[in-house]
Amino acid sequence: MTAIGIIATLRVQPGKEEAFEGVFAELAAAVNANEAGNSFYKLFRTEAAGVYKVMECYDNEAAVEAHRASEHFRSLGAKLGPCLAGAPEIEKLTGA
């Protein structure tokens, strides 16, 4: 079984950082409570204003797909959208 890592770069519109962080906290709690195939899901601020990184680790591709298909990801992700200043940049990694 090969683990899958994801690093998502999210750019948030000026003034919407607090709202973004609040909704993301709800999403992270839902991921941690409901996704057995996810072992790490955490938001980090970068040194650049309004730029965040989400670090994620999944057991396998099925766990990644389960995350994307989950109700909490779809509903809370829709709430994050208005805070963003563009599409997320996704970097996918596979365990060595």
LUMBATI-865341 format. One record per residue: residue number from 0; x, y, z of N, C-alpha, C in turn. Coordinates in steps of 0.05 Angstrom, whole numbers, plus 5000, padded with zeros to 4 digits. Atoms other than C-alpha are relative to their C-alpha. Example, Ala and Ser with C-alpha at 12.3 -4.5 7.8 and 13.67 -1.06 7.14 Angstrom:
<atoms>
atom num=0 | n_u=5018 | n_v=4976 | n_w=5000 | ca_u=5246 | ca_v=4910 | ca_w=5156 | c_u=5018 | c_v=5024 | c_w=5000
atom num=1 | n_u=4984 | n_v=4976 | n_w=4999 | ca_u=5273 | ca_v=4979 | ca_w=5143 | c_u=4985 | c_v=5022 | c_w=5014
</atoms>
This chain:
<atoms>
atom num=0 | n_u=5017 | n_v=4977 | n_w=5000 | ca_u=5000 | ca_v=5000 | ca_w=5000 | c_u=5018 | c_v=5025 | c_w=5000
atom num=1 | n_u=4984 | n_v=4976 | n_w=5003 | ca_u=5030 | ca_v=5066 | ca_w=4978 | c_u=4985 | c_v=5025 | c_w=5010
atom num=2 | n_u=5013 | n_v=4976 | n_w=4990 | ca_u=5013 | ca_v=5129 | ca_w=5017 | c_u=5001 | c_v=5022 | c_w=4979
atom num=3 | n_u=5001 | n_v=4978 | n_w=5018 | ca_u=4993 | ca_v=5191 | ca_w=4979 | c_u=5000 | c_v=5026 | c_w=5016
atom num=4 | n_u=4999 | n_v=4974 | n_w=4988 | ca_u=5011 | ca_v=5261 | ca_w=5000 | c_u=4990 | c_v=5021 | c_w=4981
atom num=5 | n_u=5010 | n_v=4978 | n_w=5016 | ca_u=4978 | ca_v=5324 | ca_w=4976 | c_u=5008 | c_v=5026 | c_w=5014
atom num=6 | n_u=4995 | n_v=4973 | n_w=4990 | ca_u=5002 | ca_v=5395 | ca_w=4984 | c_u=4983 | c_v=5019 | c_w=4983
atom num=7 | n_u=5017 | n_v=4981 | n_w=5015 | ca_u=4949 | ca_v=5446 | ca_w=4964 | c_u=5007 | c_v=5028 | c_w=5008
atom num=8 | n_u=4994 | n_v=4972 | n_w=4995 | ca_u=4967 | ca_v=5519 | ca_w=4957 | c_u=4974 | c_v=5016 | c_w=4995
atom num=9 | n_u=5025 | n_v=4985 | n_w=5002 | ca_u=4908 | ca_v=5565 | ca_w=4970 | c_u=5006 | c_v=5030 | c_w=5004
atom num=10 | n_u=4996 | n_v=4971 | n_w=4997 | ca_u=4908 | ca_v=5640 | ca_w=4959 | c_u=4973 | c_v=5012 | c_w=5008
atom num=11 | n_u=5025 | n_v=4989 | n_w=4989 | ca_u=4856 | ca_v=5678 | ca_w=5000 | c_u=4999 | c_v=5030 | c_w=4994
atom num=12 | n_u=5004 | n_v=4971 | n_w=5005 | ca_u=4827 | ca_v=5746 | ca_w=4983 | c_u=5006 | c_v=5016 | c_w=5025
atom num=13 | n_u=4995 | n_v=4982 | n_w=4976 | ca_u=4850 | ca_v=5803 | ca_w=5028 | c_u=4975 | c_v=5005 | c_w=5016
atom num=14 | n_u=5023 | n_v=4995 | n_w=4982 | ca_u=4805 | ca_v=5811 | ca_w=5088 | c_u=4983 | c_v=4975 | c_w=5005
atom num=15 | n_u=5016 | n_v=5024 | n_w=4997 | ca_u=4776 | ca_v=5741 | ca_w=5082 | c_u=5014 | c_v=4977 | c_w=5014
atom num=16 | n_u=4984 | n_v=5021 | n_w=4987 | ca_u=4830 | ca_v=5703 | ca_w=5120 | c_u=4986 | c_v=4988 | c_w=5024
atom num=17 | n_u=5013 | n_v=5011 | n_w=4976 | ca_u=4791 | ca_v=5697 | ca_w=5185 | c_u=4976 | c_v=4982 | c_w=4993
atom num=18 | n_u=5022 | n_v=5017 | n_w=5009 | ca_u=4729 | ca_v=5670 | ca_w=5150 | c_u=5010 | c_v=4974 | c_w=4988
atom num=19 | n_u=4988 | n_v=5023 | n_w=5012 | ca_u=4772 | ca_v=5622 | ca_w=5110 | c_u=5010 | c_v=4980 | c_w=5021
atom num=20 | n_u=4989 | n_v=5017 | n_w=4978 | ca_u=4808 | ca_v=5596 | ca_w=5172 | c_u=4978 | c_v=4987 | c_w=5016
atom num=21 | n_u=5022 | n_v=5011 | n_w=4985 | ca_u=4742 | ca_v=5587 | ca_w=5208 | c_u=4986 | c_v=4976 | c_w=4986
atom num=22 | n_u=5013 | n_v=5021 | n_w=5015 | ca_u=4710 | ca_v=5545 | ca_w=5153 | c_u=5020 | c_v=4976 | c_w=4997
atom num=23 | n_u=4980 | n_v=5022 | n_w=5003 | ca_u=4775 | ca_v=5506 | ca_w=5143 | c_u=5002 | c_v=4984 | c_w=5026
atom num=24 | n_u=5000 | n_v=5015 | n_w=4974 | ca_u=4775 | ca_v=5488 | ca_w=5218 | c_u=4977 | c_v=4980 | c_w=5001
atom num=25 | n_u=5022 | n_v=5018 | n_w=5001 | ca_u=4706 | ca_v=5458 | ca_w=5208 | c_u=5006 | c_v=4976 | c_w=4982
atom num=26 | n_u=4993 | n_v=5021 | n_w=5019 | ca_u=4730 | ca_v=5419 | ca_w=5148 | c_u=5020 | c_v=4981 | c_w=5011
atom num=27 | n_u=4979 | n_v=5017 | n_w=4989 | ca_u=4792 | ca_v=5393 | ca_w=5183 | c_u=4988 | c_v=4982 | c_w=5022
atom num=28 | n_u=5013 | n_v=5017 | n_w=4980 | ca_u=4749 | ca_v=5369 | ca_w=5242 | c_u=4984 | c_v=4978 | c_w=4988
atom num=29 | n_u=5016 | n_v=5020 | n_w=5013 | ca_u=4702 | ca_v=5333 | ca_w=5195 | c_u=5017 | c_v=4978 | c_w=4987
atom num=30 | n_u=4981 | n_v=5020 | n_w=5012 | ca_u=4760 | ca_v=5300 | ca_w=5158 | c_u=5011 | c_v=4982 | c_w=5022
atom num=31 | n_u=4988 | n_v=5016 | n_w=4979 | ca_u=4792 | ca_v=5277 | ca_w=5223 | c_u=4979 | c_v=4981 | c_w=5013
atom num=32 | n_u=5021 | n_v=5016 | n_w=4987 | ca_u=4725 | ca_v=5250 | ca_w=5250 | c_u=4989 | c_v=4978 | c_w=4981
atom num=33 | n_u=5014 | n_v=5017 | n_w=5019 | ca_u=4701 | ca_v=5216 | ca_w=5186 | c_u=5016 | c_v=4985 | c_w=4979
atom num=34 | n_u=4984 | n_v=5013 | n_w=5021 | ca_u=4759 | ca_v=5194 | ca_w=5142 | c_u=5022 | c_v=4983 | c_w=5011
atom num=35 | n_u=4980 | n_v=5018 | n_w=4989 | ca_u=4795 | ca_v=5133 | ca_w=5167 | c_u=5025 | c_v=4998 | c_w=4983
atom num=36 | n_u=4977 | n_v=5002 | n_w=5019 | ca_u=4840 | ca_v=5133 | ca_w=5105 | c_u=5018 | c_v=5025 | c_w=4999
atom num=37 | n_u=4984 | n_v=4975 | n_w=4999 | ca_u=4867 | ca_v=5203 | ca_w=5121 | c_u=5015 | c_v=5000 | c_w=5027
atom num=38 | n_u=4984 | n_v=4999 | n_w=4975 | ca_u=4924 | ca_v=5207 | ca_w=5172 | c_u=5010 | c_v=5028 | c_w=5007
atom num=39 | n_u=4991 | n_v=4973 | n_w=4994 | ca_u=4941 | ca_v=5281 | ca_w=5166 | c_u=4986 | c_v=5019 | c_w=4982
atom num=40 | n_u=5015 | n_v=4980 | n_w=5015 | ca_u=4901 | ca_v=5342 | ca_w=5145 | c_u=5002 | c_v=5026 | c_w=5016
atom num=41 | n_u=4995 | n_v=4977 | n_w=4984 | ca_u=4927 | ca_v=5409 | ca_w=5168 | c_u=5006 | c_v=5024 | c_w=4983
atom num=42 | n_u=4996 | n_v=4974 | n_w=5014 | ca_u=4927 | ca_v=5482 | ca_w=5146 | c_u=5024 | c_v=5014 | c_w=5012
atom num=43 | n_u=4977 | n_v=4984 | n_w=4991 | ca_u=4990 | ca_v=5524 | ca_w=5149 | c_u=4999 | c_v=5027 | c_w=4986
atom num=44 | n_u=4996 | n_v=4974 | n_w=5013 | ca_u=5001 | ca_v=5598 | ca_w=5136 | c_u=5029 | c_v=5001 | c_w=4989
atom num=45 | n_u=4973 | n_v=4996 | n_w=5010 | ca_u=5060 | ca_v=5615 | ca_w=5092 | c_u=5009 | c_v=5028 | c_w=5008
atom num=46 | n_u=4990 | n_v=4973 | n_w=4994 | ca_u=5103 | ca_v=5677 | ca_w=5099 | c_u=4987 | c_v=5021 | c_w=4982
atom num=47 | n_u=5013 | n_v=4981 | n_w=5018 | ca_u=5066 | ca_v=5709 | ca_w=5041 | c_u=4971 | c_v=5005 | c_w=5009
atom num=48 | n_u=5027 | n_v=4992 | n_w=4990 | ca_u=5002 | ca_v=5747 | ca_w=5060 | c_u=4979 | c_v=4986 | c_w=4984
atom num=49 | n_u=5023 | n_v=5012 | n_w=5013 | ca_u=4939 | ca_v=5708 | ca_w=5045 | c_u=5006 | c_v=4973 | c_w=4986
atom num=50 | n_u=4993 | n_v=5026 | n_w=5013 | ca_u=4976 | ca_v=5645 | ca_w=5021 | c_u=5002 | c_v=4978 | c_w=5021
atom num=51 | n_u=5001 | n_v=5023 | n_w=4981 | ca_u=4962 | ca_v=5579 | ca_w=5056 | c_u=5008 | c_v=4975 | c_w=4985
atom num=52 | n_u=4995 | n_v=5027 | n_w=5010 | ca_u=4985 | ca_v=5508 | ca_w=5047 | c_u=4984 | c_v=4980 | c_w=5017
atom num=53 | n_u=5014 | n_v=5022 | n_w=4986 | ca_u=4943 | ca_v=5447 | ca_w=5064 | c_u=5017 | c_v=4975 | c_w=4995
atom num=54 | n_u=4985 | n_v=5025 | n_w=5003 | ca_u=4984 | ca_v=5384 | ca_w=5078 | c_u=4981 | c_v=4978 | c_w=5007
atom num=55 | n_u=5018 | n_v=5023 | n_w=4996 | ca_u=4946 | ca_v=5319 | ca_w=5071 | c_u=5015 | c_v=4974 | c_w=4995
atom num=56 | n_u=4988 | n_v=5026 | n_w=5004 | ca_u=4965 | ca_v=5246 | ca_w=5076 | c_u=4977 | c_v=4979 | c_w=5001
atom num=57 | n_u=5021 | n_v=5020 | n_w=5003 | ca_u=4921 | ca_v=5188 | ca_w=5053 | c_u=5013 | c_v=4973 | c_w=4997
atom num=58 | n_u=4990 | n_v=5027 | n_w=5002 | ca_u=4930 | ca_v=5113 | ca_w=5057 | c_u=5004 | c_v=4990 | c_w=4971
atom num=59 | n_u=5000 | n_v=5010 | n_w=5028 | ca_u=4916 | ca_v=5102 | ca_w=4983 | c_u=4982 | c_v=5018 | c_w=4983
atom num=60 | n_u=5016 | n_v=4984 | n_w=5019 | ca_u=4881 | ca_v=5130 | ca_w=4921 | c_u=4970 | c_v=4999 | c_w=5007
atom num=61 | n_u=5029 | n_v=5002 | n_w=4992 | ca_u=4813 | ca_v=5104 | ca_w=4946 | c_u=4994 | c_v=5019 | c_w=5022
atom num=62 | n_u=5005 | n_v=4980 | n_w=4978 | ca_u=4820 | ca_v=5147 | ca_w=5009 | c_u=4999 | c_v=5028 | c_w=4989
atom num=63 | n_u=5001 | n_v=4973 | n_w=5012 | ca_u=4835 | ca_v=5208 | ca_w=4966 | c_u=4973 | c_v=5004 | c_w=4986
atom num=64 | n_u=5026 | n_v=4998 | n_w=5014 | ca_u=4773 | ca_v=5194 | ca_w=4924 | c_u=4977 | c_v=5002 | c_w=5020
atom num=65 | n_u=5021 | n_v=4999 | n_w=4979 | ca_u=4731 | ca_v=5183 | ca_w=4987 | c_u=4999 | c_v=5028 | c_w=5012
atom num=66 | n_u=4998 | n_v=4973 | n_w=4990 | ca_u=4755 | ca_v=5251 | ca_w=5012 | c_u=4986 | c_v=5019 | c_w=4981
atom num=67 | n_u=5011 | n_v=4981 | n_w=5020 | ca_u=4736 | ca_v=5287 | ca_w=4948 | c_u=4970 | c_v=4996 | c_w=4997
atom num=68 | n_u=5028 | n_v=5006 | n_w=5003 | ca_u=4668 | ca_v=5252 | ca_w=4946 | c_u=4984 | c_v=5005 | c_w=5025
atom num=69 | n_u=5014 | n_v=4998 | n_w=4975 | ca_u=4651 | ca_v=5265 | ca_w=5019 | c_u=4982 | c_v=5024 | c_w=5001
atom num=70 | n_u=5019 | n_v=4978 | n_w=4997 | ca_u=4592 | ca_v=5309 | ca_w=5038 | c_u=5013 | c_v=5024 | c_w=5013
atom num=71 | n_u=4988 | n_v=4977 | n_w=4987 | ca_u=4634 | ca_v=5351 | ca_w=5085 | c_u=5020 | c_v=5015 | c_w=4982
atom num=72 | n_u=4982 | n_v=4986 | n_w=5019 | ca_u=4686 | ca_v=5365 | ca_w=5031 | c_u=4984 | c_v=5017 | c_w=4980
atom num=73 | n_u=5016 | n_v=4986 | n_w=5020 | ca_u=4633 | ca_v=5385 | ca_w=4981 | c_u=4986 | c_v=5024 | c_w=5012
atom num=74 | n_u=5015 | n_v=4978 | n_w=4988 | ca_u=4592 | ca_v=5428 | ca_w=5028 | c_u=5018 | c_v=5022 | c_w=5012
atom num=75 | n_u=4982 | n_v=4980 | n_w=4989 | ca_u=4648 | ca_v=5462 | ca_w=5066 | c_u=5019 | c_v=5011 | c_w=4979
atom num=76 | n_u=4983 | n_v=4989 | n_w=5022 | ca_u=4691 | ca_v=5468 | ca_w=5004 | c_u=4985 | c_v=5022 | c_w=4985
atom num=77 | n_u=5016 | n_v=4979 | n_w=5013 | ca_u=4634 | ca_v=5508 | ca_w=4973 | c_u=5001 | c_v=5026 | c_w=5016
atom num=78 | n_u=4998 | n_v=4976 | n_w=4983 | ca_u=4638 | ca_v=5556 | ca_w=5033 | c_u=5028 | c_v=5012 | c_w=4998
atom num=79 | n_u=4973 | n_v=4989 | n_w=5002 | ca_u=4713 | ca_v=5564 | ca_w=5023 | c_u=5003 | c_v=5015 | c_w=4974
atom num=80 | n_u=4997 | n_v=4989 | n_w=5027 | ca_u=4706 | ca_v=5582 | ca_w=4949 | c_u=4999 | c_v=5031 | c_w=4999
atom num=81 | n_u=5001 | n_v=4970 | n_w=5001 | ca_u=4683 | ca_v=5655 | ca_w=4960 | c_u=5023 | c_v=5014 | c_w=5014
atom num=82 | n_u=4977 | n_v=4988 | n_w=4987 | ca_u=4744 | ca_v=5667 | ca_w=5003 | c_u=5025 | c_v=4999 | c_w=4982
atom num=83 | n_u=4976 | n_v=5005 | n_w=5016 | ca_u=4794 | ca_v=5644 | ca_w=4950 | c_u=5004 | c_v=5021 | c_w=4978
atom num=84 | n_u=4992 | n_v=4981 | n_w=5021 | ca_u=4831 | ca_v=5689 | ca_w=4901 | c_u=5009 | c_v=4985 | c_w=4975
atom num=85 | n_u=4993 | n_v=5016 | n_w=5024 | ca_u=4837 | ca_v=5634 | ca_w=4848 | c_u=4998 | c_v=4971 | c_w=5007
atom num=86 | n_u=5001 | n_v=5029 | n_w=4996 | ca_u=4838 | ca_v=5559 | ca_w=4839 | c_u=5023 | c_v=4990 | c_w=5016
atom num=87 | n_u=4977 | n_v=5012 | n_w=4985 | ca_u=4879 | ca_v=5517 | ca_w=4887 | c_u=5020 | c_v=4988 | c_w=4982
atom num=88 | n_u=4978 | n_v=5014 | n_w=5014 | ca_u=4946 | ca_v=5491 | ca_w=4863 | c_u=5004 | c_v=4974 | c_w=5016
atom num=89 | n_u=4997 | n_v=5025 | n_w=4986 | ca_u=4951 | ca_v=5417 | ca_w=4879 | c_u=5025 | c_v=4986 | c_w=4991
atom num=90 | n_u=4976 | n_v=5016 | n_w=5005 | ca_u=5016 | ca_v=5378 | ca_w=4884 | c_u=4995 | c_v=4973 | c_w=5013
atom num=91 | n_u=5006 | n_v=5028 | n_w=4991 | ca_u=5007 | ca_v=5302 | ca_w=4890 | c_u=5027 | c_v=4985 | c_w=5002
atom num=92 | n_u=4976 | n_v=5015 | n_w=4994 | ca_u=5062 | ca_v=5259 | ca_w=4921 | c_u=4994 | c_v=4971 | c_w=5006
atom num=93 | n_u=5004 | n_v=5028 | n_w=4993 | ca_u=5070 | ca_v=5184 | ca_w=4927 | c_u=5022 | c_v=4992 | c_w=5019
atom num=94 | n_u=4981 | n_v=5009 | n_w=4980 | ca_u=5104 | ca_v=5149 | ca_w=4985 | c_u=5022 | c_v=4984 | c_w=4987
atom num=95 | n_u=4977 | n_v=5015 | n_w=5011 | ca_u=5173 | ca_v=5121 | ca_w=4972 | c_u=5004 | c_v=4974 | c_w=5015
</atoms>
